[in-house]
Amino acid sequence: MLTREQVDAVIRLLADPDRPSNRKIAELVGVSRQSVNRLASGRRGLHAREDAVVDQAVDEAPPRKCPRCGCLRRRRCVRCDAEAYARRERDRKRRNPVAPPNRCSAR
């Protein structure tokens, strides 16, 4: 995900009257050409990742116990999320089973 500075730099270069090509903008800013193209065409919003300060604060926080499994985690418990997803998918398949194809043919 792009940082706020990268998004601002790309927008500034795109708005320049004698702007460089999207490829050159990508090289100058240090982002992919696809990101520049999406910003230029409006297919990508102007949202940006907050600075690494937030990530650092989470990593420095004391670990907490996961309410489901009791493991010590600093972030969300991926294991519990995966198990919950598998459980939801299993329940969904039980509620809506795929009917076998009709093998009877009208003769």
Secondary structure, 3 states (H helix, E strand, C coil): CCEHHHHHHHHHHHHCCCCCCHHHHHHHHCCCHHHHHHHHHCCCCCCCECCHHHHHHHHHCCCEECCCCCCEECCCCHHHHHHHHHHHHHHHHHHCCCCCCCCCCCC
